[in-house]
Amino acid sequence: MDLGLDGNDLWWYNLRTQKVEQGQGDPNSERMGPYLTRAEAETALERAQARTEAWDAEDD
């Protein structure tokens, strides 16, 4: 995903540490993102869970 921003400006949710981080960090396979804001990264798991639940409901 090219957001036209320097990678150091972007936010990630680290699945290994369960913390939000900015810029370079663990490999992307261990992170969710990138996100434009810290707030978006902080809610990454909740939004992913909501999407999964919506997809599961469509399958019923």
N, C-alpha and C positions, 0 to 999 in steps of 0.2 A: 504494500500500500504506500503510494507516494503522496504525502501530504504537503510537500513543498517546504518542509521544515527541516532544520538540522536535527539529527537524531538525539542530540543532547537536550532538545527542547521538549521532547515527548515523554509521556508517563507510561509506566507498565505496572501490572500487578504480578508479583513474583509468586508462582505457585509453590515453590520450594520453601521460601521463607515466610510466605503469607503476608508480605509487606509491599507497599507501594514504593516504587523507585523511579528515578528520573535518569534518562540517558543510558549509557552503556552499563550493562550488568550481566546477569546470567544469560546463557543462550536463550534464544526466543522460544525454544521447545519447552522451557521451564517458566515462561511468562505469558500473560495475556496482554494484548495491546498491539500497537501503541494507541494511546489516548491523548487527546489534546490538553486535558486538564487533570490535575490530581484528583478532583472529585469524581471524574469519570472512572479513573483507575480504581479508586476506593470502592466503587460499587460494581466492579467487573463480575464478581462471583454471583451477586444477587441478580444482575441482569442476565447472565448466562443461565441461571437456574430458572428464571421466569420464561425465557425463550424455550428451554427444554420442556417445561411443563406445558406451554402452549402447543408445542409440536406433539407432545404425547396426547394431549386432548384432541388434536385433529385426527390422530390415528384411531381413536375410539369410535 
